[in-house]
Amino acid sequence: MDAAKKYAWVFGVLGGLGVLVFLGHRFVMGTSDTPFMVVGGIGGALLALYLFLDKDDVGKAATARTTVYSSGAILMVALAAGILIAVNVLAKRYDERWDWTKSQAHTLSEQSVQTAQSLDEPIQVVAFFGAATVEESSFEDLFENYDAHTDQLELAMYDPMQEPLLAEQWGITSAFGTLILIQGDRQQRLENDFGEEAFTNALINLRSGTVHTLCFTEGHGERGVDDDYGEDGYGGIVIKLEGTNYQVLNFSPLREGNVPAECESVVVAGPQIDFLDPEREVLARYIVGGGSMLVLLDPLLTPELASDMTRYGIAVGADVLIEDNPAAQLQGMDASYLIAGEESFDLHPITTGAKLALFRLVRSVSAVEGAQGVQVQVIARSSPASWGETGLGVDEAPVPNVGELGVGPTADQLIGAVPFIAVSEVVDPTVIEVGSSVLPGSMLEELGIPTSEVGLNAPGVLDTPVTEAGGRVVVFGDADFASNSYMVQGNNQDLFLNSLAWLVGEEDQISIRTNESGKGTLTMSTVEFALSLLVSLLIVPGLLIGAAVLTWARRRKL
């Protein structure tokens, strides 16, 4: 009995650790698994045995002066523990999320939230990930963010190693993981990329069920839609488009003589060579027939195409915007760079949520006063300290710094708050002039040959245009902002993608999208997370408790 009493403190330490393990598991996991309940029960029994074997010493310790003095501290610790337990219970009952990271790495973008909230039919998400992998952990966290905004998502997760038959049935071959999103008879499949943008695009494709065809003009030195790596290419923004419900085609107005029937919108992306008369008429006939067009024009180029925008009520200036406001200049660059802040944008669906955008070499784009048959709105302006410089030519040196121009703006130039983005909606297409049955300048016209004698398929001959109200045109005085180099800056990609969404009538896709390049995250696998919990909740506290017990045991021998 004396030997058991001498080593009773061992039972106390083991029992305390057992109870601590049980309570720690219960606190972290929110459940009581059988093995941990057994450990907790054994721990409680060992504590009871310790109290029974060493009841005399425990009684003396309870009435000792040090115990009385420390009772206040123990009471405060107990009170703090009670507060923590209460906070945990309230947190589970009233679940709220706060993202305190600088880059808002754990906050969904406006587009993702809008997409999740707009789901009106259940979507089943079948996920195949290896157990305890970074991909599994990251997607679980991402799914929780979506699930907080909708009750239409159902997640089923499987480990292809543990469920090989099921993985074979679904055709799982990726070593990194696979997601299958199912809504009715439609499916979207994601492999290797399970980030927010990819998941949101998959939801959009499922919900829309429609693929919009965009036709980019070619033959005039336009930006390359297949150029993914060049600084001036448009491959990056095209990848964004094709990631949602768009497909991109090229067409030549001169060669084809019309806009293909499947095109829902035409994009003229930074041409270097001017459009010929017949090509401009092809575009005009498309617009008066109810079509839509996005035109991005760099300064000092394509004067005829720029001038032709007046038939849609939009005046494109033969100038270069010079920004003299230091707050709107890009540090270290010349005055041709423009930083457009929230105050630069007017209220319009295209500019929804836009707070910052970067442009380079911009020309003015304004509304024609008194334009008939169209409704025109300017939706973006530079700062009041800017002006449209007309004293520069194509063959002259690059745009100098403002201080090096030598002269300020003149009376015949646009001065202050220069507009550079405008939109036009056709309300009366009969007012807009389009080419006659024989185009001006054609050989048929010069020879005086009637159209009826050669047929409508002859070069230079156009059929009677079909008119329909509702045509839309968006004109940007810059094409660089959507290039591979600049599309990730601020809301650049949002302005481009929102313009196309407005043109094709997908206004529910107009929003601010996620920018993965601006997010830095730390991800841990399940094993790494478990180790961090083990160290912080068990090992470190256990070492402290062990040191305290050892100190107490040594003091008893004194």
C-alpha positions as CSV (number, residue, x, y, z in Angstrom):
1,M,0.0,0.0,0.0
2,D,2.9,2.3,0.8
3,A,4.5,1.6,-2.5
4,A,1.3,2.3,-4.4
5,K,0.9,5.5,-2.4
6,K,4.4,6.5,-3.2
7,Y,3.8,6.3,-7.0
8,A,0.2,7.5,-7.0
9,W,1.3,10.7,-8.7
10,V,2.1,8.6,-11.8
11,F,-1.6,7.6,-12.0
12,G,-2.5,11.3,-11.6
13,V,-0.3,12.4,-14.5
14,L,-1.5,9.6,-16.9
15,G,-5.1,10.2,-15.9
16,G,-4.8,14.0,-16.5
17,L,-3.2,13.4,-19.9
18,G,-6.0,10.9,-20.9
19,V,-8.7,13.4,-19.9
20,L,-6.9,16.2,-21.7
21,V,-6.6,14.1,-24.9
22,F,-10.4,13.4,-24.8
23,L,-11.3,17.0,-24.2
24,G,-8.9,18.2,-26.9
25,H,-10.4,15.9,-29.5
26,R,-13.9,16.8,-28.5
27,F,-13.2,20.5,-28.7
28,V,-11.4,20.3,-32.2
29,M,-13.6,17.7,-33.9
30,G,-16.9,18.4,-32.3
31,T,-17.6,14.7,-31.8
32,S,-16.6,11.9,-29.4
33,D,-15.2,9.0,-31.2
34,T,-15.1,5.6,-29.4
35,P,-11.3,5.3,-29.0
36,F,-11.0,8.8,-27.5
37,M,-14.0,8.1,-25.2
38,V,-12.1,5.0,-24.0
39,V,-8.9,7.1,-23.4
40,G,-11.0,9.7,-21.5
41,G,-12.7,7.0,-19.4
42,I,-9.4,5.4,-18.5
43,G,-7.9,8.8,-17.7
44,G,-10.8,9.6,-15.4
45,A,-10.4,6.2,-13.6
46,L,-6.7,6.9,-13.1
47,L,-7.4,10.3,-11.6
48,A,-9.9,8.7,-9.2
49,L,-7.4,6.1,-8.2
50,Y,-4.8,8.8,-7.6
51,L,-7.2,10.7,-5.4
52,F,-8.0,7.6,-3.4
53,L,-4.4,6.4,-2.9
54,D,-3.1,9.9,-2.0
55,K,-6.2,11.2,-0.2
56,D,-4.2,12.4,2.8
57,D,-1.7,14.4,0.9
58,V,-4.4,15.8,-1.4
59,G,-6.4,16.9,1.7
60,K,-3.4,18.6,3.2
61,A,-2.6,20.3,-0.1
62,A,-6.2,21.5,-0.4
63,T,-5.9,23.3,3.0
64,A,-2.4,24.5,2.5
65,R,-1.6,28.2,2.4
66,T,-0.3,28.0,-1.2
67,T,-3.6,26.4,-2.3
68,V,-5.6,29.2,-0.7
69,Y,-3.4,31.8,-2.4
70,S,-3.6,30.1,-5.8
71,S,-7.4,29.5,-5.6
72,G,-8.0,32.9,-7.1
73,A,-5.7,32.1,-10.1
74,I,-7.4,28.8,-10.6
75,L,-10.8,30.5,-10.5
76,M,-9.7,32.9,-13.2
77,V,-8.4,30.1,-15.4
78,A,-11.7,28.2,-15.0
79,L,-13.6,31.4,-15.9
80,A,-11.4,31.9,-19.0
81,A,-12.0,28.3,-20.0
82,G,-15.7,28.8,-19.5
83,I,-15.7,31.8,-21.7
84,L,-13.8,29.9,-24.4
85,I,-16.3,27.1,-24.3
86,A,-19.2,29.6,-24.5
87,V,-17.6,31.3,-27.5
88,N,-17.1,28.0,-29.2
89,V,-20.8,27.0,-28.7
90,L,-22.0,30.4,-30.1
91,A,-19.6,30.2,-33.0
92,K,-21.0,26.8,-34.0
93,R,-24.6,28.0,-33.6
94,Y,-24.1,31.3,-35.4
95,D,-21.5,30.5,-38.1
96,E,-19.9,33.7,-39.5
97,R,-16.7,34.1,-41.6
98,W,-14.1,36.8,-41.5
99,D,-11.2,37.1,-43.9
100,W,-8.3,39.2,-42.4
101,T,-5.7,38.3,-45.0
102,K,-4.4,41.3,-46.9
103,S,-5.2,39.8,-50.3
104,Q,-8.6,38.5,-49.2
105,A,-7.4,35.0,-50.1
106,H,-10.3,33.3,-48.4
107,T,-13.1,35.6,-49.7
108,L,-15.0,34.8,-52.9
109,S,-15.1,37.3,-55.6
110,E,-18.2,39.3,-56.4
111,Q,-18.8,37.1,-59.5
112,S,-18.5,33.9,-57.5
113,V,-20.9,35.0,-54.8
114,Q,-23.3,36.3,-57.5
115,T,-23.1,33.0,-59.3
116,A,-23.6,30.9,-56.2
117,Q,-26.6,33.0,-55.1
118,S,-28.2,32.7,-58.6
119,L,-28.3,28.9,-58.6
120,D,-31.9,27.8,-58.8
121,E,-31.5,24.1,-59.4
122,P,-29.5,21.6,-57.3
123,I,-26.0,20.8,-58.6
124,Q,-24.2,17.7,-57.4
125,V,-20.4,18.0,-57.1
126,V,-18.6,14.6,-57.2
127,A,-15.0,15.0,-56.1
128,F,-12.2,12.5,-56.4
129,F,-9.0,13.4,-54.4
130,G,-6.4,11.4,-52.7
131,A,-6.8,11.3,-49.0
132,A,-4.8,13.9,-47.0
133,T,-3.6,15.8,-50.1
134,V,-3.2,19.5,-50.5
135,E,-5.8,19.5,-53.3
136,E,-8.4,17.9,-51.2
137,S,-7.9,20.3,-48.3
138,S,-7.9,23.4,-50.6
139,F,-11.1,22.3,-52.4
140,E,-12.9,21.6,-49.1
141,D,-12.1,25.1,-47.9
142,L,-13.2,26.6,-51.2
143,F,-16.5,24.6,-51.3
144,E,-17.3,25.8,-47.8
145,N,-17.1,29.4,-49.1
146,Y,-19.6,28.6,-51.9
147,D,-21.8,26.6,-49.6
148,A,-22.2,29.6,-47.3
149,H,-24.0,31.5,-50.2
150,T,-26.3,28.8,-51.5
151,D,-28.1,25.6,-50.5
152,Q,-28.1,24.2,-54.1
153,L,-24.7,22.5,-54.0
154,E,-24.2,18.9,-52.8
155,L,-20.7,17.5,-52.3
156,A,-19.7,13.9,-52.4
157,M,-16.0,13.2,-52.0
158,Y,-14.2,10.0,-52.8
159,D,-10.6,8.7,-52.6
160,P,-9.9,6.9,-55.9
161,M,-7.4,4.6,-54.1
162,Q,-10.1,3.4,-51.7
163,E,-12.9,3.4,-54.3
164,P,-11.1,2.1,-57.5
165,L,-14.3,0.7,-59.0
166,L,-16.1,3.9,-58.6
167,A,-13.1,5.9,-60.0
168,E,-13.1,3.6,-63.0
169,Q,-16.8,4.1,-63.6
170,W,-16.2,7.9,-63.7
171,G,-13.1,7.6,-65.8
172,I,-10.8,9.2,-63.2
173,T,-7.2,9.3,-64.6
174,S,-5.8,12.5,-63.2
175,A,-3.2,12.1,-60.4
176,F,-4.1,15.4,-58.9
177,G,-7.9,15.0,-58.7
178,T,-11.1,15.4,-60.6
179,L,-14.3,17.3,-60.1
180,I,-17.6,16.4,-61.9
181,L,-20.4,19.0,-61.6
182,I,-23.8,17.5,-62.5
183,Q,-27.1,19.4,-63.1
184,G,-29.8,17.3,-64.8
185,D,-28.4,15.8,-67.9
186,R,-25.5,18.4,-68.2
187,Q,-22.0,17.9,-66.8
188,Q,-18.9,19.9,-66.3
189,R,-15.6,18.2,-65.6
190,L,-12.5,19.8,-64.0
191,E,-9.1,18.1,-63.9
192,N,-5.9,19.6,-62.4
193,D,-7.4,23.0,-61.8
194,F,-9.8,23.4,-58.9
195,G,-9.4,27.1,-58.1
196,E,-12.2,29.6,-57.6
197,E,-12.2,30.8,-61.2
198,A,-12.4,27.3,-62.7
199,F,-15.2,26.3,-60.3
200,T,-17.2,29.5,-60.9
201,N,-16.8,29.1,-64.7
202,A,-18.1,25.5,-64.4
203,L,-21.1,26.7,-62.5
204,I,-21.8,29.4,-65.1
205,N,-21.6,26.9,-68.0
206,L,-24.0,24.6,-66.2
207,R,-26.5,27.3,-65.3
208,S,-26.4,29.0,-68.7
209,G,-26.6,26.0,-71.0
210,T,-25.8,28.4,-73.9
211,V,-22.5,28.9,-75.8
212,H,-22.1,32.4,-77.3
213,T,-20.0,32.7,-80.4
214,L,-17.7,35.8,-80.7
215,C,-16.1,36.7,-84.0
216,F,-12.8,38.6,-84.0
217,T,-12.0,40.4,-87.2
218,E,-8.7,39.5,-88.9
219,G,-6.6,40.8,-91.8
220,H,-5.8,44.3,-90.4
221,G,-3.0,43.5,-87.9
222,E,-5.4,42.9,-85.0
223,R,-4.3,41.4,-81.7
224,G,-3.7,37.7,-81.9
225,V,-6.4,35.6,-80.2
226,D,-4.0,32.6,-80.2
227,D,-1.0,34.6,-78.8
228,D,-0.8,33.5,-75.2
229,Y,2.7,34.7,-74.5
230,G,3.4,37.9,-76.4
231,E,3.0,41.1,-74.5
232,D,0.5,42.5,-77.0
233,G,-1.4,39.3,-77.6
234,Y,-5.0,38.6,-76.6
235,G,-4.5,34.9,-75.9
236,G,-4.9,35.4,-72.2
237,I,-8.3,37.2,-72.4
238,V,-9.5,34.6,-74.9
239,I,-8.7,31.8,-72.5
240,K,-10.8,33.6,-69.9
241,L,-13.7,33.8,-72.4
242,E,-13.4,30.1,-73.4
243,G,-13.3,29.1,-69.8
244,T,-16.9,30.3,-69.5
245,N,-19.7,29.9,-72.1
246,Y,-18.0,31.6,-75.1
247,Q,-16.3,30.3,-78.2
248,V,-14.1,32.5,-80.4
249,L,-13.8,32.5,-84.2
250,N,-11.9,34.6,-86.7
251,F,-13.4,36.1,-89.8
252,S,-12.4,38.5,-92.6
253,P,-15.0,41.0,-93.5
254,L,-13.3,41.5,-96.9
255,R,-13.1,37.9,-97.8
256,E,-16.5,36.7,-96.5
257,G,-18.5,39.8,-97.4
258,N,-20.7,39.5,-94.3
259,V,-20.7,38.6,-90.6
260,P,-21.2,34.9,-90.2
261,A,-24.7,34.0,-89.0
262,E,-23.5,32.3,-85.9
263,C,-21.7,35.4,-84.6
264,E,-23.5,37.0,-81.6
265,S,-21.0,39.8,-81.4
266,V,-18.0,41.1,-83.4
267,V,-14.7,42.2,-81.8
268,V,-12.4,44.6,-83.6
269,A,-9.2,44.3,-81.4
270,G,-6.6,47.0,-82.1
271,P,-6.3,46.9,-85.9
272,Q,-3.0,48.4,-87.3
273,I,-4.3,48.7,-90.9
274,D,-7.5,50.6,-91.8
275,F,-10.7,48.9,-92.9
276,L,-11.8,49.4,-96.5
277,D,-15.1,50.9,-97.4
278,P,-16.8,47.5,-98.1
279,E,-15.6,46.1,-94.8
280,R,-17.0,49.1,-92.9
281,E,-20.3,48.6,-94.7
282,V,-20.3,44.9,-93.7
283,L,-20.1,45.9,-90.0
284,A,-22.7,48.6,-90.4
285,R,-25.2,46.3,-92.0
286,Y,-24.6,43.9,-89.1
287,I,-25.3,46.6,-86.5
288,V,-28.5,47.9,-88.1
289,G,-29.7,44.3,-88.3
290,G,-29.5,44.1,-84.5
291,G,-25.9,42.9,-84.1
292,S,-23.4,44.0,-81.5
293,M,-19.7,45.1,-81.8
294,L,-16.8,45.8,-79.4
295,V,-14.2,48.1,-81.0
296,L,-10.8,48.7,-79.4
297,L,-8.8,51.4,-81.2
298,D,-5.3,52.6,-80.4
299,P,-4.3,56.2,-81.1
300,L,-2.9,57.5,-84.4
301,L,-4.1,54.4,-86.4
302,T,-7.1,53.5,-88.6
303,P,-8.5,57.0,-89.2
304,E,-11.2,55.8,-91.5
305,L,-12.5,53.2,-89.1
306,A,-12.3,55.7,-86.3
307,S,-14.3,58.2,-88.3
308,D,-16.9,55.6,-89.2
309,M,-17.9,55.3,-85.6
310,T,-19.8,58.6,-85.9
311,R,-22.7,56.7,-87.7
312,Y,-23.3,55.1,-84.4
313,G,-23.2,58.4,-82.5
314,I,-19.6,57.9,-81.2
315,A,-16.8,60.4,-82.0
316,V,-13.2,58.9,-81.9
317,G,-10.6,61.6,-81.6
318,A,-7.3,61.8,-83.6
319,D,-5.4,62.5,-80.4
320,V,-3.5,61.0,-77.5
321,L,-4.7,61.4,-74.0
322,I,-2.1,63.2,-71.8
323,E,-2.5,62.8,-68.0
324,D,-1.2,65.7,-66.0
325,N,-2.5,64.5,-62.6
326,P,0.3,62.7,-60.6
327,A,-2.3,60.6,-58.8
328,A,-3.5,59.2,-62.1
329,Q,-0.1,58.6,-63.6
330,L,1.9,55.4,-63.4
331,Q,5.0,56.1,-61.5
332,G,8.2,55.9,-63.6
333,M,6.2,55.9,-66.9
334,D,5.4,58.7,-69.3
335,A,2.2,60.7,-69.3
336,S,0.5,58.4,-71.8
337,Y,-0.3,55.9,-69.1
338,L,-3.6,56.4,-67.4
339,I,-4.8,55.0,-64.0
340,A,-8.6,55.2,-63.9
341,G,-10.0,55.2,-60.4
342,E,-13.5,54.6,-59.2
343,E,-14.4,58.3,-59.8
344,S,-13.5,57.8,-63.5
345,F,-16.4,55.5,-64.3
346,D,-20.0,56.5,-64.9
347,L,-22.9,54.3,-63.9
348,H,-23.4,51.5,-66.5
349,P,-23.6,47.6,-66.4
350,I,-20.1,47.4,-68.0
351,T,-18.5,49.4,-65.2
352,T,-20.3,47.6,-62.4
353,G,-17.9,47.4,-59.4
354,A,-14.9,48.8,-61.3
355,K,-12.5,50.7,-59.0
356,L,-9.2,50.6,-60.8
357,A,-8.0,50.1,-64.3
358,L,-4.7,50.8,-66.2
359,F,-4.6,52.0,-69.8
360,R,-1.6,52.9,-72.1
361,L,-1.8,55.2,-75.1
362,V,-5.4,56.2,-75.1
363,R,-7.4,58.3,-77.6
364,S,-10.6,60.2,-76.8
365,V,-14.0,58.6,-77.4
366,S,-17.0,60.8,-76.9
367,A,-20.6,61.2,-77.9
368,V,-21.7,62.9,-81.0
369,E,-24.1,65.8,-80.1
370,G,-27.5,65.4,-81.7
371,A,-26.9,61.9,-83.1
372,Q,-30.1,60.4,-84.5
373,G,-31.5,56.9,-84.0
374,V,-29.0,56.0,-81.2
375,Q,-28.6,56.4,-77.5
376,V,-25.0,57.1,-76.6
377,Q,-23.4,57.2,-73.1
378,V,-19.8,58.0,-72.1
379,I,-18.8,55.6,-69.3
380,A,-15.2,56.5,-68.5
381,R,-13.2,59.7,-68.3
382,S,-9.7,60.8,-67.4
383,S,-8.9,63.2,-64.6
384,P,-9.7,67.0,-64.9
385,A,-6.0,67.7,-65.3
386,S,-5.8,65.7,-68.6
387,W,-6.2,66.7,-72.3
388,G,-6.3,65.1,-75.7
389,E,-3.0,66.0,-77.5
390,T,-3.4,66.4,-81.3
391,G,0.2,67.6,-82.0
392,L,1.6,64.1,-82.4
393,G,1.9,62.1,-85.5
394,V,2.5,58.5,-86.4
395,D,6.0,59.2,-87.6
396,E,7.0,61.3,-84.6
397,A,8.8,60.2,-81.5
398,P,7.0,58.4,-78.7
399,V,4.8,60.4,-76.4
400,P,7.1,62.5,-74.1
401,N,6.6,63.3,-70.5
402,V,4.2,66.2,-69.8
403,G,7.0,68.5,-68.8
404,E,8.7,67.9,-72.1
405,L,5.8,68.7,-74.3
406,G,6.8,72.3,-74.4
407,V,3.2,73.6,-74.6
408,G,0.0,72.8,-72.8
409,P,-3.4,72.0,-74.3
410,T,-4.8,74.3,-76.9
411,A,-8.3,75.6,-77.4
412,D,-9.1,73.1,-80.1
413,Q,-8.3,70.1,-78.0
414,L,-10.4,68.2,-75.4
415,I,-9.4,69.6,-72.0
416,G,-10.2,68.1,-68.7
417,A,-12.1,64.8,-67.9
418,V,-11.5,63.5,-71.4
419,P,-13.9,60.6,-72.3
420,F,-12.3,57.4,-73.6
421,I,-15.0,54.7,-73.4
422,A,-18.5,55.1,-74.9
423,V,-21.5,52.8,-75.6
424,S,-24.2,53.2,-78.2
425,E,-27.6,51.4,-78.5
426,V,-29.5,51.6,-81.8
427,V,-33.2,52.5,-81.3
428,D,-34.0,53.4,-84.9
429,P,-31.8,51.5,-87.4
430,T,-33.5,53.2,-90.4
431,V,-31.8,56.4,-89.6
432,I,-28.3,54.9,-89.8
433,E,-26.8,55.1,-93.3
434,V,-25.5,51.9,-94.9
435,G,-24.1,51.2,-98.3
436,S,-26.4,51.0,-101.3
437,S,-26.8,47.9,-103.4
438,V,-23.5,48.8,-105.2
439,L,-20.8,49.9,-102.9
440,P,-19.2,53.3,-103.6
441,G,-15.8,52.9,-105.4
442,S,-16.6,49.4,-106.8
443,M,-15.8,48.6,-110.4
444,L,-19.5,47.9,-111.1
445,E,-20.4,51.4,-110.2
446,E,-17.6,52.9,-112.3
447,L,-18.7,50.8,-115.3
448,G,-22.4,51.7,-114.8
449,I,-23.5,48.0,-114.7
450,P,-26.9,47.5,-113.0
451,T,-27.0,45.2,-110.0
452,S,-29.8,43.1,-111.6
453,E,-27.5,42.0,-114.4
454,V,-24.7,40.6,-112.3
455,G,-26.5,39.1,-109.3
456,L,-26.0,39.7,-105.6
457,N,-22.9,37.5,-105.3
458,A,-20.8,39.7,-107.5
459,P,-17.9,41.6,-105.8
460,G,-19.1,45.0,-104.6
461,V,-22.8,44.1,-104.6
462,L,-24.8,44.0,-101.4
463,D,-28.3,42.8,-100.7
464,T,-30.9,45.0,-99.1
465,P,-30.1,45.3,-95.4
466,V,-32.5,43.9,-92.8
467,T,-33.1,46.4,-90.1
468,E,-33.8,45.6,-86.5
469,A,-33.6,47.8,-83.4
470,G,-31.4,46.8,-80.5
471,G,-27.9,46.9,-82.1
472,R,-25.1,47.7,-79.6
473,V,-21.6,49.2,-80.0
474,V,-18.9,49.6,-77.4
475,V,-15.8,51.6,-78.3
476,F,-12.6,51.8,-76.2
477,G,-9.9,54.3,-77.0
478,D,-7.2,51.7,-76.2
479,A,-6.5,48.1,-77.0
480,D,-3.6,47.5,-74.7
481,F,-5.6,47.2,-71.5
482,A,-6.9,43.8,-72.5
483,S,-3.6,42.4,-73.7
484,N,-1.6,39.7,-72.0
485,S,0.6,42.3,-70.3
486,Y,-2.2,44.4,-68.8
487,M,-5.3,42.3,-68.4
488,V,-4.4,41.3,-64.8
489,Q,-4.1,44.9,-63.7
490,G,-6.9,46.1,-61.6
491,N,-10.3,45.6,-63.2
492,N,-9.0,45.5,-66.8
493,Q,-10.3,42.0,-67.5
494,D,-13.6,42.8,-65.9
495,L,-14.2,45.8,-68.2
496,F,-13.5,43.7,-71.3
497,L,-15.5,40.7,-70.2
498,N,-18.4,42.8,-68.9
499,S,-18.5,44.6,-72.3
500,L,-19.0,41.3,-74.1
501,A,-21.5,40.0,-71.5
502,W,-23.5,43.2,-72.0
503,L,-23.3,42.9,-75.8
504,V,-24.6,39.4,-76.0
505,G,-27.2,39.9,-73.3
506,E,-25.6,37.9,-70.5
507,E,-25.9,40.7,-68.0
508,D,-26.1,38.3,-65.1
509,Q,-22.4,37.6,-65.7
510,I,-21.5,41.2,-65.3
511,S,-19.4,41.4,-62.1
512,I,-15.9,41.6,-60.6
513,R,-14.1,38.4,-61.1
514,T,-11.4,36.7,-59.0
515,N,-7.8,37.6,-59.8
516,E,-5.8,34.5,-58.9
517,S,-2.5,36.3,-59.4
518,G,-3.2,38.6,-56.5
519,K,-3.8,35.9,-53.9
520,G,-1.1,34.3,-51.9
521,T,-2.2,31.3,-49.8
522,L,-0.7,28.8,-47.4
523,T,-2.2,25.4,-47.8
524,M,-1.6,22.3,-45.7
525,S,-2.5,18.7,-46.2
526,T,-4.6,16.8,-43.6
527,V,-1.5,15.3,-42.1
528,E,0.3,18.7,-41.8
529,F,-2.9,20.1,-40.2
530,A,-3.1,17.2,-37.8
531,L,0.6,17.6,-36.8
532,S,0.1,21.3,-36.2
533,L,-2.9,20.6,-34.0
534,L,-1.0,17.8,-32.1
535,V,1.9,20.2,-31.4
536,S,-0.2,23.2,-30.4
537,L,-2.9,21.4,-28.4
538,L,-1.2,18.3,-27.0
539,I,2.6,18.3,-27.1
540,V,3.3,21.9,-26.0
541,P,0.6,21.9,-23.2
542,G,1.7,18.4,-22.2
543,L,5.3,19.5,-21.8
544,L,4.1,22.4,-19.7
545,I,1.9,20.2,-17.5
546,G,4.8,17.7,-17.2
547,A,7.2,20.4,-16.1
548,A,4.7,21.6,-13.5
549,V,4.1,18.1,-12.2
550,L,7.8,17.4,-12.0
551,T,8.3,20.7,-10.1
552,W,5.5,19.8,-7.7
553,A,6.9,16.3,-7.1
554,R,10.4,17.6,-6.3
555,R,9.0,20.1,-3.9
556,R,7.1,17.3,-2.1
557,K,10.5,15.6,-1.3
558,L,11.9,18.8,0.3
